[in-house]
Amino acid sequence: MRCIIWLLVFVLIVKFTSAARRPNQPITSCPSPCVCESIFCKSTQRRGRIFCAGVAASCFHANLTSFPPGVVANVTGLLLSNNSMTTINFDEFSNLTKLETLLVDNNLIHDIIINTRFKKLRRLSFKNNKIFHLPQRGFKLLKNLVDLNLEMNRITSVQGIKFPHKLRTLNLNHNRIRTLTSGSFRKLKELQTLKLEHNVIDFISKTTFIQATQLNVLYLSNNNLRILGENQFPQLPMCWFISLAENKIHEVHPYAFRLFGVKNNNRHQIHLESNALRFIEEDMLGLFMTEVRRTMYLFYFAGNPIFCDCNIQLLRDDAGLLLRDTHKMVCDSPRNLNHTTLAELNIEECCV
C-alpha cells in the first residue's frame, strides 16, 4: 500500500534545504480502509520539528462504491483507483480545498458531476471507466487543471465540452470518438500534448485545432482516416510531432502538411506508418525537399504497400534523411521486388 501512496508523490515539487529528509508520517485520522500519510517530510532547525509539504490518502482497491467520507481536509493527493464507484460528485468533497491530484482509475464511473470550483486541482485521471458523456461545463470549474486523463472510456464526442483553459495534456486514447469538428478544443491555448489514439476518427475539420496554437505533440494513430486533404493541419504552427500511423490513409495531398510546425525549430516527425499508401511520390514531399527543410522534417512510411519503381528510388536518393525509415519500407509490388526494402533498391532491379 505504501508504494501506491508514492504514486501521488510526483504531484508536488519541493525545494529541500540542507535539513534532513524524513520518512512519510502516518496519519491516524483516516477513513477505513484508506491509508493516509504526510509526505515530503523533513526535519526543521526549530527544536527538531518535522515539516511535511503534502498529505496523501490512498483508498486503492478498497471495495468502495461511493466516495469515502472523512478524508482529511488538508489532503493534497487522493487515490481512489481500482474500486467499484459508478458516480463521482465533486460536491461531496468540496471541503478538500488543497487537493492537487485525484486519481479515479479502474472504476465503473459513468457520471461525473462538477458544480464546485477546485482552485488547486492540477491532475485528474479517470482512466478505464465507463464514461459515455462528459460534463459540458463542469471541467471549466477546475481552472488550474493541467493534466486530464480520460483514456479507455466510451466517449463518443468532445464537441461543446468546455475544457479548462490551462490544460497542457489531454489523453483521450481508447475511446469511441468519430469526428473532430471545428473548434473541438476551443480556447486551449496552453495545450501541448493531445492523445487521440485508438478511436474511430474518420473526419478532422481543418479548424479543429484553431485555438490550440501551442500544441506540440499530436497522437492520431489507430483511427479510420483515409484522406489527408490540402492544408489538413493549418492551425498547428508549433507542433513538431504527429502520429497518423495505422489508419487507412491512401491519399495525401501535396500541401497536407504545408503549415505544420512552421514556427517550431525542433526536428519535426510525421509518422504515416502502416497505412494504405501505394505510391510515395515527389509531389507529396516536394515542399520539404529544400536544403533547409530536409534537415528539419522526418517522414516515416514503413508498413505501407509500396509500389517500387525508378521514381521512388530517385526520390529516396534526393530526399536523403527526409525519408527516415527506408530500411523498413518494404516493396509490396511489383512481384520481382516483393520484400525488398527501399534502402536495398537499385536501378537495375526497379527499371527492368
C-alpha positions in Angstrom: 0.0 0.0 0.0 2.9 2.4 0.8 4.2 2.1 -2.8 0.8 3.1 -4.1 0.8 6.2 -2.0 4.0 7.2 -3.6 2.2 7.4 -6.9 0.9 10.7 -5.6 4.3 12.0 -4.7 5.0 13.4 -8.2 2.3 16.0 -7.6 4.5 18.3 -5.5 7.8 19.8 -6.3 9.6 20.7 -3.1 12.9 22.5 -2.8 14.6 21.0 0.2 17.1 22.9 2.2 20.1 21.3 3.9 17.7 19.9 6.5 17.5 16.1 6.7 14.7 14.3 4.9 12.4 12.2 6.9 10.1 9.2 6.1 6.4 9.7 5.5 4.5 10.3 8.6 1.3 8.2 9.2 -2.0 10.0 9.9 -4.3 8.2 12.3 -7.5 10.2 11.4 -8.1 8.4 8.1 -11.3 6.7 7.0 -11.1 2.9 6.9 -10.0 1.2 4.7 -7.8 4.0 3.4 -4.2 4.8 4.4 -3.2 8.4 4.9 0.3 9.8 5.3 2.1 13.1 5.4 4.6 13.2 2.5 7.7 15.2 1.6 8.8 15.5 5.2 12.0 17.0 6.6 13.4 18.0 9.9 13.5 21.7 10.7 16.1 23.5 12.7 13.5 24.6 15.2 13.5 22.1 18.1 13.7 19.1 15.8 10.2 19.6 14.4 9.1 17.8 11.3 7.6 19.7 8.4 5.6 17.8 5.7 4.7 19.5 2.4 1.8 17.3 1.4 -0.8 14.7 2.5 -1.6 11.6 0.5 -4.7 9.4 1.0 -4.8 6.0 -0.7 -8.1 4.2 -0.9 -6.8 1.8 -3.6 -8.7 -1.4 -4.1 -10.8 -0.8 -1.0 -14.1 -2.1 -2.4 -15.6 1.4 -2.4 -18.9 2.0 -4.2 -19.1 5.7 -3.3 -16.8 8.5 -2.2 -15.3 7.7 1.3 -16.5 10.1 4.0 -14.0 11.5 6.5 -11.0 12.1 4.2 -8.7 14.6 5.9 -9.4 18.1 4.8 -5.8 19.0 4.0 -5.2 16.1 1.6 -3.2 17.1 -1.5 -3.2 13.7 -3.3 -6.1 11.3 -3.3 -6.1 7.8 -4.9 -9.5 6.1 -5.4 -8.4 3.7 -8.2 -9.5 0.0 -8.5 -12.8 0.3 -6.8 -16.5 0.0 -7.9 -17.6 3.6 -7.9 -20.2 4.4 -10.5 -20.6 8.2 -9.9 -18.3 10.9 -8.7 -19.9 14.1 -7.4 -17.3 16.8 -6.7 -19.8 18.4 -4.3 -19.3 15.5 -1.9 -15.7 16.6 -1.2 -15.9 20.3 -1.7 -14.1 20.7 1.6 -10.9 19.3 0.1 -9.7 22.7 -0.9 -6.0 21.8 -1.0 -6.5 18.8 -3.4 -4.0 18.8 -6.2 -4.2 15.3 -7.6 -7.2 13.0 -7.9 -6.9 9.5 -9.5 -10.1 7.5 -10.0 -8.8 4.9 -12.5 -10.2 1.4 -13.0 -13.7 2.0 -11.5 -17.2 1.9 -13.1 -17.7 5.6 -13.4 -20.3 6.7 -15.9 -21.4 10.0 -14.3 -19.2 13.0 -13.5 -20.8 15.8 -11.6 -18.8 19.0 -11.1 -20.5 22.1 -9.6 -17.7 23.1 -7.3 -14.5 25.1 -8.0 -11.3 23.4 -7.1 -8.6 26.0 -7.4 -5.6 23.8 -6.7 -6.5 20.7 -8.6 -3.9 20.2 -11.3 -4.1 16.5 -12.2 -7.2 14.4 -12.7 -7.4 10.9 -14.1 -10.5 8.7 -15.0 -8.6 6.0 -16.9 -10.5 2.8 -17.7 -14.1 3.7 -16.6 -17.4 3.6 -18.4 -17.8 7.3 -19.2 -20.0 8.0 -22.2 -20.8 11.7 -21.8 -18.5 14.4 -20.4 -19.9 17.3 -18.4 -20.3 20.1 -20.8 -19.2 22.9 -18.5 -18.1 21.2 -15.3 -14.4 20.8 -16.2 -14.2 24.6 -16.7 -14.6 25.0 -12.9 -11.2 23.2 -12.5 -9.5 26.3 -13.8 -5.9 25.3 -12.8 -6.1 21.7 -14.2 -3.1 21.0 -16.4 -3.3 17.2 -16.9 -6.6 15.3 -17.7 -6.6 11.6 -18.4 -9.8 10.1 -19.9 -8.2 7.1 -21.6 -10.1 3.8 -22.0 -13.7 5.0 -21.7 -16.7 5.1 -24.1 -16.6 8.8 -25.0 -18.1 9.4 -28.5 -17.7 13.2 -28.8 -15.9 16.2 -27.4 -18.0 18.7 -29.2 -19.1 21.6 -27.0 -17.1 20.4 -24.0 -15.6 23.4 -22.1 -12.2 22.1 -21.0 -10.0 24.1 -18.6 -8.1 26.8 -20.4 -4.8 25.9 -18.6 -4.8 22.3 -19.7 -1.5 21.1 -21.1 -2.0 17.4 -21.5 -5.3 15.8 -22.6 -5.5 12.0 -23.0 -8.5 10.6 -24.9 -6.9 7.4 -26.2 -9.0 4.3 -26.5 -12.5 5.9 -26.8 -15.2 5.9 -29.5 -14.7 9.4 -30.9 -15.7 9.5 -34.6 -15.4 13.1 -35.7 -13.4 16.2 -34.7 -15.5 19.2 -35.6 -14.5 22.8 -35.9 -13.2 24.2 -32.6 -13.3 20.9 -30.7 -10.6 22.2 -28.5 -11.5 25.8 -28.1 -9.5 28.2 -26.0 -6.9 25.6 -25.1 -4.1 27.9 -25.9 -1.7 26.2 -23.4 -2.4 22.6 -24.6 0.9 20.9 -25.6 0.1 17.2 -25.8 -3.1 15.7 -27.2 -3.7 11.9 -27.4 -6.4 10.6 -29.6 -5.1 7.1 -30.5 -7.4 4.1 -30.8 -10.6 5.9 -31.6 -12.7 5.6 -34.7 -12.0 9.1 -36.1 -12.8 9.4 -39.8 -13.1 13.1 -40.1 -11.0 16.1 -38.9 -12.1 19.6 -39.7 -9.4 21.9 -40.8 -10.4 24.2 -38.0 -10.4 21.5 -35.3 -7.3 22.9 -33.6 -7.8 26.6 -34.5 -7.3 27.8 -30.9 -4.8 25.1 -29.7 -2.0 27.1 -31.1 0.7 25.8 -28.7 0.1 22.1 -29.4 3.5 20.3 -29.7 2.6 16.6 -29.9 -0.5 15.1 -31.5 -1.3 11.4 -31.5 -3.9 10.2 -34.0 -2.7 6.6 -34.8 -5.1 3.7 -35.0 -8.1 5.5 -36.3 -10.1 5.4 -39.6 -8.7 8.4 -41.5 -8.5 7.8 -45.3 -7.5 11.0 -47.0 -5.4 14.0 -45.8 -6.5 17.0 -47.8 -4.9 20.3 -48.7 -3.8 22.2 -45.6 -5.2 19.4 -43.4 -3.4 20.8 -40.3 -3.2 24.6 -40.8 -3.5 25.5 -37.1 -0.5 23.6 -35.8 2.4 26.1 -36.2 4.1 24.9 -33.0 3.6 21.1 -33.5 6.8 19.1 -34.1 5.4 15.5 -33.7 2.3 13.9 -35.3 1.5 10.2 -35.5 -1.0 9.1 -38.1 0.2 5.5 -38.1 -2.2 2.6 -38.6 -5.1 4.5 -40.1 -6.5 3.7 -43.6 -4.8 6.6 -45.4 -4.4 6.0 -49.1 -4.1 9.6 -50.3 -2.0 12.6 -49.0 -2.4 16.0 -50.7 1.0 17.6 -51.5 0.0 20.5 -49.3 -1.4 18.5 -46.4 1.4 19.5 -44.1 2.3 22.8 -45.6 1.8 24.8 -42.4 2.6 22.1 -40.0 5.2 23.2 -37.4 6.3 26.3 -39.3 7.0 28.2 -36.1 8.8 25.4 -34.3 12.6 24.9 -34.8 12.7 21.4 -33.5 13.2 18.5 -35.8 9.7 17.5 -36.9 8.4 13.9 -37.1 5.5 13.0 -39.3 4.5 9.3 -38.8 2.5 7.6 -41.6 3.4 4.0 -41.0 1.1 1.1 -41.7 -1.5 2.9 -43.8 -2.7 2.1 -47.4 -0.3 4.4 -49.3 0.8 2.6 -52.5 2.7 5.5 -54.1 5.2 7.7 -52.3 5.7 10.5 -54.9 7.8 13.6 -55.2 4.7 15.8 -55.1 3.9 14.5 -51.6 7.3 15.6 -50.3 8.1 18.4 -52.6 7.6 21.2 -50.0 10.2 19.5 -47.8 12.9 18.9 -50.4 14.6 22.3 -49.9 18.0 22.1 -48.3 16.8 23.6 -45.0 13.6 21.6 -44.6 15.3 18.3 -45.4 17.2 18.7 -42.2 14.2 19.7 -40.1 11.5 17.1 -41.1 11.5 13.4 -40.8 8.8 11.2 -42.6 8.1 7.6 -41.6 6.3 5.3 -44.2 7.2 1.7 -43.1 4.3 -0.8 -43.3 2.6 0.7 -46.4 2.0 -1.5 -49.5 4.5 0.5 -51.6 4.9 0.1 -55.4 8.6 0.3 -56.2 9.9 1.7 -59.4 12.7 4.0 -60.7 10.8 7.1 -59.4 10.8 6.0 -55.8 14.4 5.1 -56.0 15.2 8.6 -57.3 13.0 10.1 -54.6 14.9 8.1 -52.0 18.3 9.4 -53.3 17.1 13.1 -53.4 15.2 13.0 -50.1 18.1 11.7 -48.0 17.3 11.7 -44.3 13.8 13.2 -45.0 12.8 9.6 -45.6 13.8 8.3 -42.2 13.0 4.6 -42.4 13.9 3.4 -45.9 15.4 0.3 -44.2 11.9 -0.6 -43.0 9.9 0.5 -46.1 9.3 -2.8 -47.9 8.2 -3.1 -51.6 4.8 -4.7 -51.9 5.0 -4.8 -55.7 6.0 -5.5 -58.5 6.4 -9.1 -57.7 10.1 -9.3 -58.5 10.8 -6.7 -55.8 8.4 -8.0 -53.2 10.1 -8.0 -49.7 12.9 -5.7 -51.0 13.5 -2.7 -48.7 13.7 0.8 -50.2 17.2 1.1 -48.8 18.2 -2.0 -50.8 16.6 -1.0 -54.1 18.9 -0.4 -57.1 18.4 1.0 -60.5 18.9 -2.3 -62.3 16.2 -4.1 -60.3 13.5 -1.4 -60.5 13.8 -0.4 -64.1 13.9 -3.8 -65.8 
